[in-house]
Amino acid sequence: MPHVHAFIILAVLLLSGCSSGPRYSQAPTDLSHPQRQLLLEHYRQWAGTPYRLGGMDQSGVDCSGFIQRIYADLGGTSLPRTTEQQARTGSPVKRHQLQPADLVFFKTGWKQRHAGIYIGNGEFIHASTSRGVMISRLDNPYWDDAWWMGRRP
């Protein structure tokens, strides 16, 4: 019987270690952030749009084209067309200080870069090469490892 109790205690300790929250989630206040709501409305219009290199519309869009279109639709800052140019726009933002509408950048290969728009709650919208326009989490192991920087246009 003592072995059963020790096993149960060990199992509880191990499982509680796995239940910790995401490392990079933001405070719940950004869930009601007005920019988040606007971005989610635009996301609903674009969700599932297929990825197309050089694309700029809902028949197909790439990551930087998607960002440029969303910013234009929101009447905000006019952004350049390419990820490389967008990565030099605005000012740097530390990952833990991201706010909805900040840009997030990733190094996905030796010379490949990817970008999205942070929407709060540790999430960003982007045009994925495999799944089209979608929402992903910054703490997803793939994006966590590929993290490059955040920018505020």
Buried (B, 14 or more C-beta within 10 A) or exposed (E): EEEEEEEEEEEEEEEEEEEEEEEBBBEEEBEEBEBBBBBBEBBEEBEEBBBBEEBBEEEBBBBBBBBBBBBEEBEEEEBBBBBEEBBEBBEEBEBEEBBBBBBBBBBBEEEEBBBBBBBBBBBBBBBBBEEBBBBBBBBEEEBBEBBBBBBBB
